Amino acid sequence: MAIDRIVVTPSSQAHSELLSYWARLEGRSISSLCSSLLEEAVYKALESGRANKTAVKLMEDVIKQRERSLEVSHQLNLNNEKEKSENIFQSELKPLEDKKSEVDKIMNLSARGAFTDFKWNKSDFEHQMTLLDEVLKVMFKGDELKEARKVIHTLIERYGMNVGISQKGLRDMVEAVELNKSKEDSMKAFKEFARDWANEIEESIRFMSYRYFEVQK
């Protein structure tokens, strides 16, 4: 599918010269360099929440419509993989036929992705908050869980969708809490983690605001 060309004028002569030298030194065209830099900037805008939310939603709607073009080939791929998997399963099971107890033990094992076993159709933010809540339910129970959820709710009220957390962030949170054995110490560690998290969010917001006003000059 052809991509619409976009004509972009550098914001200053210095930037124009920088891009020209940069491209020549790397042995590539200016358009290729600008394309890669633009792509990187778009990804960063999406990750930080700087991208216009309505434009993002419209883009996601278009991508959803494209799913139709993959429906038949995807189902064929699933069927092929199913047959391939069944053949591999039978070939690996055969050597264990004389070891009934071992087979039962192996086949009763189940895998659950602590951070990945959730539906695709949730937004990134909802997905992250769902993962976070699942982790909280593992770490805390009863009143402690309510208190932890209240801490997260306060962050969301204050910072909105800037309260994003990566899988690494979740792991760091779990490690910080698990280092403390008692319930009181665990909750204290969680609140300290949330306080540091809030400071990181504020720092990120200040940086984005600075970048915005620098661009507007």
C-alpha positions in Angstrom: 0.0 0.0 0.0 1.4 3.4 -1.0 2.1 5.8 1.9 1.2 9.5 1.4 4.3 11.6 1.2 4.6 14.4 3.7 6.7 17.5 2.9 8.4 18.8 6.1 10.5 22.0 6.4 13.2 22.1 9.1 12.5 24.5 11.8 15.9 26.2 11.4 18.8 26.5 8.9 21.0 24.9 11.5 18.8 21.8 11.6 18.8 21.7 7.8 22.6 21.7 7.7 22.8 19.1 10.5 20.5 16.7 8.7 22.4 17.2 5.5 25.8 16.4 7.1 24.3 13.6 9.1 22.9 11.9 6.1 26.1 12.3 4.0 28.3 10.9 6.8 26.1 7.8 7.2 25.9 7.3 3.5 22.1 7.7 3.2 19.6 10.1 1.8 18.2 12.9 3.8 14.7 11.6 3.2 15.7 8.2 4.6 17.2 9.8 7.7 14.2 12.1 8.3 11.9 9.2 7.9 13.6 7.2 10.6 13.8 10.2 12.9 10.1 11.0 12.3 9.2 7.4 13.1 11.2 7.5 16.3 9.5 10.8 17.3 6.0 9.3 16.7 6.7 6.3 18.8 8.0 8.5 21.6 4.9 10.7 21.4 2.7 7.6 21.6 4.6 6.2 24.6 4.6 9.5 26.5 0.9 10.3 25.8 1.9 13.4 23.9 0.1 12.2 20.7 -3.4 13.5 20.1 -5.7 11.0 21.7 -8.4 11.4 19.0 -5.8 10.9 16.2 -4.5 7.8 18.0 -8.1 6.4 18.3 -8.8 7.0 14.6 -5.5 5.3 13.7 -6.5 2.3 15.8 -9.9 2.1 14.1 -8.2 1.9 10.7 -5.9 -0.8 11.9 -8.9 -2.8 13.2 -10.5 -2.6 9.8 -7.3 -4.0 8.3 -7.7 -7.1 10.4 -10.4 -8.3 7.9 -7.7 -8.7 5.2 -5.9 -11.2 7.4 -8.9 -13.2 8.6 -8.7 -16.1 6.1 -4.9 -16.4 6.0 -4.8 -16.2 9.8 -7.3 -19.0 10.2 -5.4 -21.1 7.6 -2.2 -20.5 9.6 -3.9 -21.5 12.8 -5.1 -24.7 11.2 -1.6 -25.5 9.8 0.0 -24.8 13.2 -2.6 -26.9 14.9 -1.8 -29.9 12.7 1.9 -29.3 13.1 1.6 -29.0 16.9 -0.5 -32.2 17.1 2.2 -34.1 15.2 4.9 -32.8 17.4 2.9 -33.6 20.5 2.3 -37.2 19.5 5.9 -37.7 18.6 7.1 -36.3 22.0 4.5 -38.2 23.9 5.3 -41.6 22.5 8.6 -42.2 24.4 6.7 -41.6 27.6 3.9 -44.1 27.0 5.4 -46.6 29.6 5.7 -43.9 32.3 2.1 -43.2 33.1 2.8 -41.2 36.3 5.3 -39.0 34.6 3.0 -38.3 31.8 0.2 -37.2 34.2 2.6 -35.0 36.0 3.8 -33.3 32.9 0.4 -32.9 31.3 -1.1 -31.3 34.4 1.4 -28.5 34.4 -0.1 -25.2 33.3 1.6 -22.0 32.3 0.2 -18.6 33.2 1.8 -15.4 32.0 1.8 -13.1 35.0 1.9 -10.1 32.8 0.7 -11.3 29.4 -2.5 -13.5 29.8 -5.0 -10.8 29.0 -7.2 -9.8 26.1 -5.7 -7.8 23.2 -8.7 -5.6 22.8 -8.0 -3.4 25.8 -6.2 0.0 25.5 -2.6 0.1 26.6 -3.6 2.1 29.7 -6.5 -0.2 30.6 -4.2 -3.2 30.0 -1.5 -1.8 32.2 -4.0 -1.0 35.0 -5.5 -4.5 34.7 -2.0 -6.0 35.0 -1.2 -3.8 38.0 -4.4 -4.8 39.8 -3.7 -8.5 39.2 -0.3 -8.0 40.8 -1.8 -6.1 43.7 -4.2 -9.0 44.3 -1.3 -11.3 44.6 0.7 -9.1 47.0 -2.1 -7.9 49.3 -5.3 -9.2 50.7 -8.4 -7.7 52.4 -7.9 -4.2 53.9 -4.3 -4.0 52.6 -5.5 -4.6 49.0 -8.1 -1.8 49.4 -5.4 0.5 50.7 -3.1 -0.3 47.8 -5.9 0.3 45.3 -6.6 3.6 47.0 -3.0 4.6 46.5 -3.2 3.8 42.8 -6.6 5.5 42.4 -5.0 8.7 43.9 -2.2 8.6 41.3 -4.7 8.1 38.5 -6.8 11.1 39.7 -3.7 13.3 39.9 -1.9 12.2 36.7 -4.5 10.6 34.5 -3.1 8.4 31.7 0.5 9.4 32.6 0.2 6.7 35.2 1.6 4.0 32.9 3.7 1.2 34.2 5.9 -1.1 32.2 6.5 -4.8 32.9 9.8 -3.9 34.3 8.1 -1.4 36.6 5.7 -4.1 37.8 8.7 -6.4 38.5 10.5 -3.6 40.4 7.4 -3.0 42.5 7.0 -6.7 43.4 10.7 -6.9 44.3 10.4 -3.8 46.5 7.4 -5.3 48.4 8.7 -8.8 48.7 11.9 -7.7 50.4 9.7 -6.9 53.4 8.1 -9.8 55.3 5.5 -8.2 57.5 2.3 -6.7 56.2 3.1 -3.3 57.7 6.6 -3.2 56.1 5.2 -4.4 52.8 2.6 -1.7 52.7 5.2 0.9 53.7 7.5 -0.3 50.9 4.6 -0.1 48.4 3.8 3.5 49.4 7.4 4.4 49.0 7.5 2.9 45.6 4.3 4.8 44.7 5.9 8.0 46.0 9.0 7.5 43.8 6.7 6.6 40.9 4.8 9.9 41.3 8.1 11.8 41.3 9.1 10.1 38.1 5.8 11.0 36.5 6.1 14.7 37.5 9.7 14.8 36.2 8.5 13.3 32.9 5.6 15.9 32.6 8.0 18.8 33.4 10.4 17.5 30.7 7.6 17.2 28.1 6.3 20.7 29.0 9.9 22.1 28.6 10.2 20.4 25.2 6.8 21.8 24.1 7.6 25.4 25.0 11.1 25.1 23.5 9.5 24.0 20.2 7.0 26.9 20.4 9.8 29.5 20.6 
